[in-house]
Amino acid sequence: MIAQQQGAKAVLATLWPVADQSTASLMADMYRRRQGLGLSKIEALRQAQLALQAQPKYAHPYYWAPFILMGNWK
């Protein structure tokens, strides 16, 4: 991945195209959990995915499952 080659410690990527609104919600929640609760990157992502999955309109895996964290997950 180009970002990692350029020195990024971690990269969050998707496995397929994603919906803009649900992705924005997931990212905002992930960063809020990461900074506010001091969680690791992977735990913040996991909790944000579970929170998104709990919303009826985003329960389908299309909205929360395609994200993977590569590199330093701490």
N, C-alpha and C positions, 0 to 999 in steps of 0.2 A: 504494500500500500504506500502510496506517495507520501502521505502525511507522516507515516512512521519513518520513512527514509529521510525525511526532512527534520526529524528529531522529536516528533510528538511522542509522548510517553504512552499514550493510550488513544485508541480511535474507536468511536462508536459508529458502526456501519449497519446497513440493512441488507437483507437477503433478497428483497424484492421491492417494487415501488410501494410507497406508503401514502396514506391520506394526510393531507396538510394539517387539518384541525386536530386530529387525534395525536399526531406526532408532536405538534407544538405543545399540547397538553402534557404529553409524556415527558418531553424534554424539560419543560418548566418545573414539573413535579420532581423529576430526578435531581435537577440542580438545587431545588429548594431543600430536598432531603439531604443531599450531599453537604451543603453548606450549613443548613440549620441544625441538623442532627449529627453532623460529623461522621456520616456513614462512609464506608468504602464506596468506590465507584460502582462495583458490581452489586452491592447490597442496595444502594440507592436506585439503581436501574431495576433490580428485582422488585422492590417495593412499589416503584412507580408503575411497573407492568401489572402487578397485582391490583393496584388501585384502578388502573384503566380497565382492566378485565372485569372488575366489579360493577362498572357502569353498564347498564343494559345495552346502550347503543354502541358500545365498544367491546362487547363481550367476545365477539368473534376473533380468533387468532390473527386475522388479517391486520388488526389494529395494534396489537401489542407483541406479537411473536417474532417479527422479522429482525429485531435488533440484536446485534452481537457486539461485545466489547473485546477488542484485541489489544494486546500489550499489557501494561501495568494496570491490573484491575483493583489495586489497593487504593 
